[in-house]
C-alpha cells in the first residue's frame, strides 16, 4: 500500500510518497469571534465480493476555504490501481476516486482528511456588510434540481407562508418557522432521506430526516426568489449543548446536511430546521417542541451552526467521474460500483465502510 498527498484544495496531486504516516499539523489560528478546532477524519472502504472493474468515490472537505471551515491536508492509502481527486465543475465538490482491476479480490482504500472549523453565527439584528456574492453563484442556487423543485406546489406553498413578509430575511424566517412547526423527524427514513420535496408536499407526509427537511427549506426559499443551498457533511464531535446533535469516534452513521440562504444585507446565513426536529425526537428520549431546550435551539439554528461538523459540498444531481451510473441526488456517503452494479451505500453487506474522527491538539 502507498500513500499520496494532494495540495490544500485538492486540485493537484504530488508524486511524493509519504512514509511513516501523515505528518502532524498545527491547530488552526485563533479568532476573536470563535476559537478554531482541528479534526482528523478517516474513511475506510472495503468492497465485498467484487466482480469486474471496481470503483469507489469518497466525499472530500468543502472547497474553497470559508470563514468557518479550512482544509489543512489530505492523504490516502490502498491497493487501487488508480487513486486521485477530482473537483466537480458546477459545485466545486471535492471527490476522491479509486479504481481496481477485475483481478483484485479484496479492494480497500482509506482516506484521511484534516481540517479546522469554528462555530459560525450571523447577527441578523446588527447592520450587515457582506461582500457581494457572484451573480452566477446566486443564479445557480435559485434553480431547480431533480428533487428540489421550485414551481407548482412548492412555489404555491412558499408564497402562502411568506405573504406577510417583506424582506428576504423575514421570508426565510417565516419558512424556517413553518418547517419547524409542521414537519417531523421520521426514524424509519433510510439514511438522511431523499429530499423529494414535491412528493412531501403533494402527499402531505412532511416526515423525514435532514436531507428531506432542510431540502424543503431550500426549495421553498428558492421558489420565492431567495438563493439557498444544502451543505452536506458529517458530525465529527460531541455537541457542547445537545447530546443528540453530536457524534465522536465512530461517525459512520453521523452524516448530516445543513442549509443556508443568501441575504442581500448579511450574505450567506446558516439555518438548520431539521436539527430542531431531531431534538424533539431524540434529546433525552424525546421532548416537546415547547421544551426550553428546543426553543433555545430553535432560535439559535436560524443564523448559527455549532461546528462540530465536517462540511463536504453543496452538490446536487452530481455525476460521479468515470461512473456509468445515474447522477446522485447528493454526495454525502461513500459510493461503490463493481462490474455493472451500483452498490447500495446504506447497506453494510454491500459496501463495508467506517468513518472515524478525532480532535487534534497543537
Secondary structure by P-SEA (a helix, b strand, c coil): cbbbbbcccccccccccccccccccccccccccbbbbbbbbbbbbbbcccccbbbbbbbbccccccccbbbccccccccccccbbbbbcccbbbbbbbbbcccccbbbbbbbbbbcccbbbbccccccccccccaaaaaaaacccccccccaaaaaaaaaaacccccaaaaaaaaaaaaaacbbbbcccccccccaaaaaaaaccccccccaaaaaaaaaaaaacbbbbbbbbcccbbbccccccccccccccbbbbbbbbbbccccbbbbbaaaaaaaacccccccccccaaaaaaaaaacccccccccccccccccccccccccccccccbbbbbcccccccccccccbbbbbbbbbbcc
